[in-house]
């Protein structure tokens, strides 16, 4: 974890797919202990590389509103850079870190992301700090 211009970056790929959830869970606990960064509603940016194209990812992403709602996740924006459809960006708002942690541990969500062509090892999460 490192800070970049008032944002906190978690490079998930360094920890490998197998330990990704554990790493995020530990970071979430540390985050909650630090009162300076604690907030009820958080905004974050997730980036990831795609292995099966943007259209497949977009269709599956748009079909999972109920899963996001279950874990208190609101989509503020999503898309890709104009010159690179193989790397996606999601700007999300989460109700609580606890719900986000539950969502990260949900095997159905991990499977949906894999089915959508997301390279889980390439994911990075940036927690925005205002």
Secondary structure, DSSP 4 states (H G I P E B T S, - for coil): -EEETTEEEEEGGGGHHHHHHHHHHHHHHHHHH-TTT--SSEEEEEEEEESS-HHHHHHHHHTTHHHHHHTTEEEEEEEEETTEEEEEEEEEEES-HHHHHHHHH-HHHHHHHHHTTEEEEEEEEEEE--
